[in-house]
């Protein structure tokens, strides 16, 4: 990804290479990065993405960079990546601008610290969902999905809007990613049900979008 590093440097953005995930996680804990770029051709990338994601700050964008293809893009998004950028010499400037845009979206999302629906508190900065003495960690994509649903409680959120927010585009692989993350978010809602309350419900409005029933 040397051409990407050069393009980042031209924009005044420092790119720090890490040969091992452990070193990256340690550095991220000390000083959260704006974004983490992962080479899709790296060994065992399918194993690394799920292990890496929980260690990233809520505002850190996780972007996989590779040759593209529907299968590769879908796999990366389902493994927790915020975006997939196709890498080539000619597209490096576009990739950098896309990464900057993705980081800006994540930063704006983290500026408001909490959202509340009934007994549920969505902690945007920490990336978790809390009720009375209970909490569960959300992946960055689950957090983005939950934020949009919390902000528009009892309203239909269009599939296209969710695809754009989670994946940066609208296509079949993005729709599958939204469906998968909605499923995972439902499971996490069930883990923090307050003793005297009911779980939040994500309703699927087929062909249109999703709604948080509250």
N, C-alpha and C positions, 0 to 999 in steps of 0.2 A: 504494500500500500504506500510505496514511497511517493508516488505522484499525489496522493491524497495529503500526505504529510507536508509536501511542498505547497499545496494549495491552501492548507490551513495556515501555514507560516506566512503566506502572502496576505492573509486576512488578519495577521497579528495574533493568531491563536496557537498556543504551544501544544504540540502533540507529544505525549510521553509514551514510548513503547514499553510493553511488559511482556517478557517471555513466558511468565508463569502466572496463572490466575491468583495464586496465593499472594504474590507480591502486589498485584493490582488491588486486591481486597484490603490488604494492610494499608496501602497508600490512600485508598478511598476512605477508610475509617478515619484517617488522620485529617484529610482534607477532601471533602466530596468534589468529584469532577462534574463539569457541566454535562459531559457525555462520555460514553465508553463505546468505542468502535471495536467490533469483533470480526475477524476475518473468517468468512464462511468456509474457507479451505483449511482452517486450522484443525489439527487432530482432535477428535472427540468433541467437536463443537456442540453436538446435540446434548452431551453430558454437561458441558461447561455452562451453557446458558441458564438452565434451571438452578444450578448451584451458585452462579454469580449474582443473579437477579436479587435475591433477598438481602444481599450485602450492600446494595446500592441505595443512595439517598433517594427520597421521593422525587426530588427535582432532577435527578440524573437520568438522561436519556440513554437507553441501551439500543444501539444501532448495529445491525449485522451488515457487513459489506461483502459482496460476492458477485458471482457471474449472473445471478438472477435465475429465472425459470419459475414457473408456478409452484412446483413441488418444493423447491428450496425456500421460496418466500413464505409459503404457507407453513412449512416446518418451523422456520425461525420465529414467526409470529406466534405460533401455538406454544413454542418453548419460552415465551415471555419477552421477546424483543419488542421494542417500541416501534421500530421501523426497519425496513430493508432497503438498502441503497445499492444499485448496480454500479460496479466499479469498472471504469476503463479510463484510459488517459484523456480521452476527449470529454468525458463526463465528470471529471474530477471537480471542476468549479461548481457544476450543478449539484454534485453530491455535498460539497461543503456548504453551499447555501441551504440545501435541504436540512442538513444537520443543524445549522444555526437556527433555522425556523423551528425545528423540532425542540431544540433546547429552549427557545423563547416560549413555546407553548407550555412546556413543563414548568418553567420558572413562574409564568403567570398563574398557573394552577396552584402553585405552592404559596403564593403571596397571602391568600386567605387561609388562616390556620385551621379552622374547623367548620364543619357544616353539621347541622342537627336536624334529625327527623324523629320526633317522639323521644323515646328513651335511647336512641342510637346517636352516637357522635362519630363523625368521620374526621379523623385527625389527618389533615392533608400533609402537614410537614413531616410527621412521623410515619405516615403511610399505613395506618391501621384503623380498624373499626372497633368502637368501644361501647359497652353498655355498663350496667351496674356491676363493677368489679370484674368484668370480663373484657377481653380484647383479643383480636386476631389480626395478624399481619397480612396485608394485601400486596400483591405484586404491583408493579407500576401500572400495568394495563388494567388490572382490576380496580385500582385506585381511580384511574381516569374514568372508567365506566361508572363506578359508584358516584363519583363527583357529578357527572352529567345527570344521573338519575336523581341524586339528592337535590340538585339545583332545580330540577323540573319535576318535583314530586307530584304524583297523580296526573302527570301529563305524558303524552306520547312523545318519546324521543325517537326520531326517525333513524332507521337502519343506516341510511347514507351519512347522517351526522356522526353516528357512532363509528362507522368504518373510517371516516376521515380523521376523527379524533384519535382512534387507537392505532390506525395503520397508515394514515397519510394518503389514502386513496380509497376508491370504491370499486371493488371487484369481488369475484367469487371467493377468493382466498381471504379477503378482509372480512367478508360476511361470515365465513366459517370461524375465523378468529373471534369475532364478536360473540357468536353463538357459544363457543367453547368458554370464553371468559365469563359470560353471563351464567353459564352452568356452574363454574367454579365459585363465582360470587354468591350464588344461591346457597351453596354448601357452607360457605363461611358465615353467611347470615345466620344459618341454623346453629352454628357453634357458639354464638354469643347471644342467644335468645335470653332476655331477662326472666327471672323466676316467675314474675307475675304478668308476663306479656307474650306476644306472638312474634314470630319471625317476620321480618320484612319480606315482602313478596315482589319478585320481578316477574311481571306478566309479559308474555310474548304475544304481540299482536301480529299475526302471521302476514307477511308481505308488506308490513309497514314499519315495525320497530318494536320498542320495549317501553314498559311503563313500571315505575316503582309505586306499588299500591301502599299508601300510608294514611 
